[in-house]
Every structure is written in structure tokens, then in C-alpha cells.
Amino acid sequence: MSSITIRNLDDTLKASLRMRAARHGLSMEQEVRNILQSTLAADAGQVSGLEFALRINHRFKGLAGDELVMPDRTIARPAPDFSKP
């Protein structure tokens, strides 16, 4: 894993980060990792499962599909009999 150092961080920003981490019961380092991960995931276009489902629903909402003809089901061939030598 890599590490980074952030220099010249404003004292009020650091205090806010410390308070936010305390509210979440995390260390400041873990809080920063969480913030970076969620921010970069959103920038990369990654979406949650629900958001993905809503996008699919919106994309195909106007398309009709009920006019497709469904073929009749046929009975599958019988299973082979392996009891005979």
C-alpha cells in the first residue's frame, strides 16, 4: 500500500476532519481514506446497485417487449438410463 503526506493543511480543516472522524468513530487516516474512496468512486462513474437498476429501468422504459412471440415449450428428451450395462 502507498502513503501520502499532505503539507500546509489549514488548521480549521484539520480540526473539522478530526471532528468528523470522531463522529464516525474512526481515525483521521481512515476517515480520509473513506472520503477519498467515495469521492473518487463517484468521479469514476461507479454507481450502487440501486442506481444501476434505476438507470437500466429508465433506459428501457419506453421499449415494448410484450409483442414478442414466445414459442411453445416442448418436453425435453427423456434422461438417459444408466442402470443398464
C-alpha positions, 0 to 999 in steps of 0.5 A: 500500500502507498502513503501520502503526506499532505503539507500546509493543511489549514488548521480549521480543516484539520480540526473539522476532519478530526471532528468528523472522524470522531463522529464516525468513530474512526481515525483521521487516516481512515476517515480520509481514506473513506472520503477519498474512496467515495469521492473518487468512486463517484468521479469514476462513474461507479454507481450502487446497485440501486442506481444501476437498476434505476438507470437500466429501468429508465433506459428501457422504459419506453421499449415494448417487449410484450409483442414478442412471440414466445414459442411453445415449450416442448418436453425435453428428451427423456434422461438417459438410463444408466442402470443398464450395462 
